[in-house]
Amino acid sequence: MEMTAQVINQCTTSLSQAVQGALLSLGALKQMVRRRRNKLGTPLRVPNILDTVIIPEEFTTYAPHCDELVSFLLADSCPSPQRILIFVSQRKVAILRELRTWYVMAHFNQCHRCSA
């Protein structure tokens, strides 16, 4: 199943700038797609067992522009209770390589334990 942002990009890239300017915000469009998927009974699946969480390739990229896919999942340690995911684009990594000093804020968000 395509990600919500991909669905919106596919539908809006061929529109003129005037029409795109008249559309709702991206957040509002995403919410409309999510609501429609829920109504059709096809929401994105939520895993119920931690070991079965597999991130499909389509969820590791996004399309900021038409016909351009950007990867933002730099690393995935593996499906396990101590899993580490690193989200960053290659463009941001290149910027970090040029800097002498990094100021980092770590935010460790734990998912609630999935029940079997």
C-alpha positions in Angstrom: 0.0 0.0 0.0 1.3 3.4 -0.9 2.1 5.9 1.8 -0.3 8.8 2.3 2.2 11.4 1.1 2.9 9.4 -2.1 -0.8 9.2 -2.9 -1.1 13.0 -2.5 2.0 13.7 -4.6 0.8 11.4 -7.4 -2.6 13.3 -7.5 -1.2 16.8 -7.3 2.0 16.9 -9.4 0.2 17.4 -12.7 -1.9 20.3 -11.4 -1.1 23.9 -12.2 0.4 26.1 -9.4 -2.8 28.0 -9.2 -4.8 24.9 -8.5 -2.2 23.6 -6.0 -2.4 26.9 -4.2 -6.2 26.5 -3.8 -5.9 23.1 -2.2 -6.0 22.4 1.5 -2.8 22.2 3.5 -0.8 19.0 3.2 -1.8 18.0 6.7 -5.4 18.3 5.9 -5.0 16.3 2.7 -3.2 13.6 4.6 -6.0 13.4 7.1 -8.6 13.1 4.4 -6.7 10.2 2.8 -6.4 8.5 6.2 -10.1 8.9 6.9 -11.0 7.5 3.5 -8.7 4.5 4.0 -10.3 3.9 7.4 -13.8 4.2 5.9 -12.9 1.7 3.2 -11.5 -0.7 5.8 -7.9 -0.4 4.4 -6.0 1.5 7.0 -2.2 1.0 7.3 -1.7 -2.2 9.3 -0.5 -2.0 12.9 1.7 -4.9 14.0 0.6 -6.8 17.1 3.9 -8.6 17.9 7.2 -6.7 18.2 9.2 -9.3 16.3 7.0 -9.0 13.2 7.6 -5.3 12.8 9.3 -5.0 9.4 9.6 -1.7 7.7 8.9 -2.1 4.0 11.1 -0.2 1.5 8.2 2.1 0.6 8.1 3.4 4.2 11.8 4.3 4.2 11.6 6.9 1.5 9.5 10.0 0.7 8.9 12.0 -2.5 9.6 15.8 -1.9 9.1 16.4 -5.6 7.7 14.5 -8.6 9.8 11.6 -9.7 12.3 12.0 -6.8 12.5 9.5 -4.0 14.6 10.4 -0.9 15.7 7.8 1.6 15.4 8.9 5.2 16.0 5.6 7.1 19.8 5.5 7.5 20.0 2.5 9.8 17.8 -0.2 11.3 19.6 -2.4 13.9 17.1 -5.2 13.5 13.6 -6.3 14.7 14.2 -6.8 18.4 13.1 -5.2 21.7 16.3 -3.1 21.7 15.8 -1.9 18.1 17.5 1.4 17.0 16.2 3.3 14.0 18.2 6.3 12.7 16.2 8.7 10.5 18.2 11.2 8.4 18.5 12.0 4.8 21.9 11.7 2.9 21.8 15.5 2.4 21.7 16.1 6.1 24.5 13.5 6.6 26.6 15.5 4.1 26.0 18.7 6.0 27.0 17.0 9.3 30.2 15.8 7.8 31.2 19.4 7.1 30.6 20.6 10.6 33.3 20.6 13.3 30.8 20.7 16.2 27.5 18.9 16.6 24.9 19.8 19.2 22.7 16.8 19.7 19.5 16.3 21.5 18.5 12.6 21.9 14.9 11.7 22.2 14.3 8.1 23.1 10.7 7.2 22.6 9.6 3.8 23.6 6.7 2.1 22.0 4.3 0.4 24.2 4.9 -3.3 24.4 2.9 -5.1 21.8 0.7 -7.9 23.1 0.7 -11.3 21.3 
